[in-house]
């Protein structure tokens, strides 16, 4: 059970990191566009 939960949490964490990376890239593009 614990191992399964850890795996699930790690997967969620990876997804969150990916979403954050995408958001940062989008903000960078918008900044460049405004500049």
C-alpha positions as CSV (number, residue, x, y, z in Angstrom):
1,X,0.0,0.0,0.0
2,X,2.7,2.5,1.0
3,X,4.8,1.8,-2.1
4,X,1.7,2.2,-4.3
5,X,0.9,5.6,-2.7
6,X,4.5,6.7,-3.1
7,X,4.4,5.8,-6.8
8,X,1.1,7.6,-7.2
9,X,2.5,10.7,-5.5
10,X,5.7,10.7,-7.6
11,X,3.6,10.5,-10.8
12,X,1.5,13.4,-9.6
13,X,4.6,15.4,-8.7
14,X,6.1,14.8,-12.2
15,X,2.8,16.0,-13.8
16,X,2.9,19.1,-11.6
17,X,6.5,19.8,-12.5
18,X,5.7,19.5,-16.2
19,X,2.7,21.8,-15.9
20,X,4.8,24.4,-14.1
21,X,7.5,24.1,-16.8
22,X,4.9,24.7,-19.5
23,X,3.5,27.7,-17.6
24,X,7.0,29.2,-17.2
25,X,7.7,28.8,-20.9
26,X,4.4,30.4,-21.8
27,X,5.1,33.4,-19.5
28,X,8.6,33.7,-21.1
29,X,7.0,33.8,-24.5
30,X,4.5,36.5,-23.4
31,X,7.3,38.6,-21.9
32,X,9.3,38.4,-25.1
33,X,6.2,39.3,-27.1
34,X,5.5,42.4,-24.8
35,X,9.2,43.4,-25.1
